[in-house]
Amino acid sequence: MNKRIAILGAGESGVGAAILAKQKGYDVFVSDMGNIHAEYKRMLENHAILFEEGQHTESQILIADEVMKSPGIPEKAEIIKKIRTMGIPVISEIEFAYRFKGDATIVAITGSNGKTTTTSLIHYIFKQAGLDAALVGNIGHSFALQIAEHPGPYYVIEVSSFQLDDIVDFRPHIGIITNITPDHLDRYNYQFDNYVASKFRIAMNMTEQDKLVLCQDDPATMQYLLTHTFKSQILFFTMNEELKSQDGAFVDADGNMTIQYGEDKQSMSIQELSLKGKHNLHNSMAAGISARIMEIRNDKIRESLSGFNSLEHRMEYVATVRGVDYINDSKATNINSVWFALESQTQPTILILGGVDKGNDYSVIEELVSEKVKAIVCMGIDNAPILKAFDGKVKIIVETQSAKAAVQAAYSLSEKGDVVLLSPACASFDLFKNYEDRGRQFKEAVRNL
């Protein structure tokens, strides 16, 4: 009899896993508590996969040998509690896909901030070097769908802590943690230590042959290393000191980024890097050292690091209207991303904040806000946490409930030489489908000015 898998959530990862499971001979049932997007419905129908929406039918789910759950479903969901009580194994999509990867090489990237940029940059370097690499995970296609439809020799995967929570055997050859700052604490009993441990699950199955790339400048990462050991070799990247003999990446006193690996050492001026700002220097170092581990030639790494273009929704320049620059940083769904965004600003800033607050501590950006922000435009259904945090600290705070209204408000508050920065610090699903939808609506509203 075929093994039965129940898949909870019919988004990109759920549908990808369902198609791969069907292909591998599983008895598949897909269940989504919400409405399934028309495109995903069509994909499930084309593969003759049984699915339901708007409910979880327990009689169909609790007979499964295994459950794959979407990263968006929390442990406290009733259906998950019942599955756990019955002792049915629960896995994530990256765990399921990993079983069928063959002998492919896996580079996996996680972190609170910078993981999308770092993942995209590594993939870009691989492609420039002629490697047949697929960009998967939280960015691009699901890992499972890629394996089902276009299996290849290299996968560059952006993984979230939620996906890592439900791995068993998943093991990258290169694992990268860009940094760890408080985020999604509502999913970790408001314990930062739990969240840090979740990120480090990326290394739990790694062996002596594998490489773990870490930020030496990140306090949470270094604190964790004091009490935990790993089988894999650890390589650091840092802006604070020159790594004398060990493999890794650093910035020297003359402003050169150096990547050293084995007998090889390569330097380039940070002025040559296409991605600007301190946080992007970390991302470039992480990508560069990963490329050297893969034995990609130095000239290809240099060309790629200087020729890479920025990502949509991540500090993306949109337009200049009447001398005011508009920047779309919709992917900034936590407070630390906003800190990085503000840190790189040199013009007076009108900051668009708001959405679904995940328990943000706005005091983290208080100093930067008082130094750089002339007005805050709230864009969300419940703006109370922002109003409370910045009352009396910013002269002007305006409330709006759409991208169009937020852009109009920012426009009326701005003057030549200012920047309008959408960097919301919150999830988007109160007013938008996702952060991409929020970013695109913002860009459309700017263009309509």
N, C-alpha and C positions, 0 to 999 in steps of 0.2 A: 504493500500500500504506500502511496506517495506521502511524504512528510507534509504536514499542513502548516502553513505560515499565515498568521494574521498580521496585516499591516495597518497600523493606526496613523492616519494622516495621509491625504492624497495630494500633497504638494510635490515639488521637484524630487525630493529624496524618496518619498513614499511610492510614487509612480515608477520611478527608476528601479527601485528595489523589487516592485511587483513584476515588472517586465523581465528583469533578470531571473527572479524566482521561477516564473512561468517557463522561461527558456530552459532552466535547469531541472524541470520536472516536478516542481513543488505544486501542491494543491494550494492556491492563493486566494485569500479573501481580503479585500481592502475596505476599511471603514473610516469615514471622516465625520466628525461631529458637526462640522460646518457645511457650506456648499462647496462642491468641487468645481474648479475652474473648467470651462468648456473644453479647452485644449487638452487638459489632463483626462477628462471624461472620454474624449475621442481616442486618446492613446490607450486607455484601459479597454475600451470597446473593441478597438482594432486588434488587441491581443487576447480577446475573449476572456478577460479577467473579471470575476464577480466583484461588484463593489456596492457600497451603500453610502448615502450622505444624510446629514441632519440627525444622525443617531449612531449609537454603538449597540448592535444587537448581541447581547452577551452569549446567547446560545450558539452563535456563530464564532465568536472570538475565543471563548473560554474552552473550546475543544481543540485549539491549536497546539501543536508541539512546540511552537516558538512564536514570539511576538516581536515584530520590528516596529518601534515607535518613532514618530517624528520628533526631532529635537525640541519642537515647540510645546510638546505635551509634558506638563509637570508631573512629578511623582505623586502629588496630592490629588490628582484626578481620580475620581471614583473607579473608573475602569482599570486604571493601573494598580490601584490598591487591591482590587479583586484578582487581577492577574498574578500579582506578587503573592497573595494569600494562597493561591492554588499552586504556587511553585513553578509556574510556566516561565522558562527563560525569556528575558527581554534583552534585545540587542538593538544597536543603532545601524543605520544604513551603511556607514563606513565599515563596520564589523562584518556585515553580511556580504558586501561587495568584495572585501579583502579575501574571502574564501576562494574567490574565482579569479584572482589577479594573475595566476600563473607565476612566471618567474620575473615579473615586471619590477622595476625599481620604483620605490615610493619616497617622495619628499613630502613631509607633512608639516604644516605651519599653523601654530595657534598663538594666542596672546590676546590681551585686552584691546590693544590698539596697534595698528600697523600691519595686521596679518594679511589683509586684502592686498595692500600695496606690495608687501614682501612676496606674497604668493604670485602676483601678477608679474613682478620683476624677475623672479626666478624662472617662471615659465617663459618670459620674453628672452632671457639669456639662453635658456635651453634651445628655444626655436632658432635664435640667431646662430647658435653653434651647430645647427643641423640635427638636433635630437628630436625624435618623434615623440614629443611630450604632450600629454593632455592636461588641461586646466580644469580641475573638478572640485567638488565639495560645496562649500558655501558660496562659491563663485563659479559661474559657468554651469555645466551639466552636473547632474549627480554622478558620483563615482560609479554607482551600480549601472546606471544607464549607459555610461561610457563603456564599461566592460561588456555589457550586453550587445551594444551596437558597433562599437569601434575599439576593440581591445588593442592595447599598444604596449610598448616596452617601458614607458616612463609615465608616471602620474604625479603631478604637482597638486597637492590637496590642501585647501584651507579647511581646517577643522575647528569646531567650537567646543567649548567645555561640555556642552550638553551631549554632543556626539561622542566625546571621550568617556562620558559617564557610563555609557553602555557598550564599551568594547570588552572583548575577552582575549582575542589573539592578535588583534590589529597591531602591526609592527612596521614603522617606517624605517628605511635605511638611513635617512637623515631626518631628524626631528628638530624643529625650531620653535622656541618660545620667545616671541618678540619682547614681551614685558607682561607684568601682572599687576593690575590696579583694580580697585573695587568695582565690580560690575555684576549684574544679575544676582545680587546677593539675596533677593527674594526667593531664588531657587536653591539657596544653600544655607537655609535657616539663619540668614543674616550673619553667617560666620565667614569672615574673609579666609581663614585657614582652610575651610572646606573647598572654597573656590580655587585657592592656590594648588591644593592637592589634586583637584580635578584637572587643572592644566597640565600638571606633571604626569598624569596618566599617559600622556603621549609617549613617555619613555619606559613604561612598565614592562614591555616585552622586548625592548631593544637589547642587543647582545654586544659583545666586545667588538664585533665588526662594524657596528653602527655608530653614527656620530650625532651627538646632541649639541645643538648650537644655542647658546644662551647669552643674554645681555648682562654683562658684568656690572652695568650701571643701575640695574633694577634692584631696589632693596628687597622686595618680596622674593625674588628669585634667589638672591644670595643668602637670604635668611633660611630658605627652605633647604639649601645645600648644606647648611651647618648640621642638620639632623638627618639627612637622607643620602644614601649612596646609590650610584647607578653603575650598571655593567658597561654601558656604552662610553666611548671616549667623549669628553666634554670640551668643546671649543667655545671660547668667549669672544664677544665683540664689545669694544669699549671706546669711549671718547675721553676717558679720564687718565689713562696711563699708556705707556708703550709696552706692549707684551714683548718681553726680551727674547725668549727662546721658544715659547710654546706656540702651537698652531692657533690661528685666530685672526682677528682684524682689529685695527686700532687707528686713531688719528694722532699724528705727531704734532710737535710744537709749531711746525711750519705750515700746518693746515693741509697735510697730505694724509689720505686714507691709505693704509697699508694692509694688504692681505698676505698672510704667510701660512704656507702649508707644506710640510715636509722640507725639502731643500729649496723650495721656491718662495720668492718674495716679490710682491708687485706693489708699486705705489702710484697713486694719481692724486692730483690736487682736488680738494673738495669743490673747488670752483667749476671743475669739469662735470660734476654730477648733474644730471638733468633734474633730479628731485631736490628741492631746497628745504631748509629748515632742519633743526636738530633731530627731530624724530625721524625724518627721512634719511638722515645720515646713518642712523641705526639700521633702518630698513635696507639701505644700500650695502652696509657691511655684512648683514646677515645673508643677503642674496649673493654677494661676492664670495664669501667663504664657502657657501653651499656649492657654488659653481666650481670652485677650485677642488673641492672634495670629489666632484664628478669629473675632474681632470679636463675641464674645459679650458681652452687656451686663453692666456692672459689678454691677448689683443681682442678676443671676442668679448671677454668680460668688460674690458675698458669701453669698447664701442657700445655695448649694451647699456652700461651704467650712465653713459653720457647721452645716449640716444632715446632712452625710454620716455614715453609721454605719460602724463598724469592720468588718473582714472576718473571716470564719470562718478559724480556724487562724493568725491573725496578731494576737497580743496580745489574744486574745478572752477576755473575762471569762466564766467558766463558772458558778460558784456560790460561795457562802460557806457553809462547813460548820463549825459550832462556832467561829465567829469567825476562821476561816482562809479566805482568798481563793484560788481556784484559777484559773489563767490558762493558756489553750491557745495556745501559740506554736509549734505543730508545723511551721509553714512555715519556721522558723529552721533551715535545713539547712547553714548555715556559721557559722563562729566569729564573724564580724562581726555577724550578726543577733542572736546571743546577747549580744554586747557592748551593742547598742542596747537589747535587752530588759532587761538588768540595769541599765543606766544610768538607765532610767526607774522603777526600783523604789525605794520609800521605806520598805518594811517588811522585817523579817528574812525571808530567802528560802531555801526549800528548792528546789534546782534539779534538775530531771530532765534528764539528759544521756544521749546515746549513740545507737548505730545503726551504720551503715556509715561509718567515718571516712574522709574524703577527703584525708588528709594534714594534719589540723588543727594549727595552732600555738596550743596552749592558753595560752601565755604572754601572748597578747593580752588575755585576760580575767582574768588572775591577780590584778591589783590590785582589780578590781571584785568578784571572788569573795571575796577576803580581807576586803573592806569590807562586803559585803552578804549573803554566803551562809553559812548556819549548817550546812547538810548538803547533800551531793550524792547523788542516787539515780541509779545507772547503769541504763539500760534498753537492753540490746543483747546480742547473742551474744558479741561480743568487746569487753570493757570495758577491756582492758589499757592502751590509750593514755590513757584518762581516769584510771585508777588511778595510772599512772606520773606523769602531769602534776600531780596534786593530792595525792599521798601526802605527809603531813606538813604540808600547807597548809590542809586543811579537817579539822576534828575528826572528822566522821562521813562516811564514804562507804559506801553500801550497794549491792550488786549485785542486780538483778532482771532477768527475761527476759520480761516481759509488761507491758502497760499496767495491767492490774488489780493485779499485784504491786507495780508502781512506785507507784501511787496509794495502796495499802494501807501501803506502807513510809513514804511521805511523810506520810500521815495520822498514823501512830504517832509520827513524829518532830516533828510540828508542835504549836504551842500558839497560843492565842488571839492575834491580831494579826500572825501570820505570813502569808506568801504562798507557795503552791506553784506553781512556774513550770515548765511543760513547754516547754523551749527547747533542743532536742536537739543542735544544732550538727552533726548528721550526717544522711546519707540514711536512709531508713526501710525499705529493702527486705530487711533481715535478718529482721525480725519482722512486717512489715506490707506491704500492697500498695503503698502510697504514703503521702505525708505526710498526706493527707486521712483515710485509714483510721486512721493513728496518732492523729490528733487526735480523731477520732470515738470510738475505743476509750477514749481518755483521758477524754473527756467522759462517756461511759457509765459508766466506773468511778467517776468523781467523783459522778455522780448516784446510783449505787448505795450510796454511803456513807450 
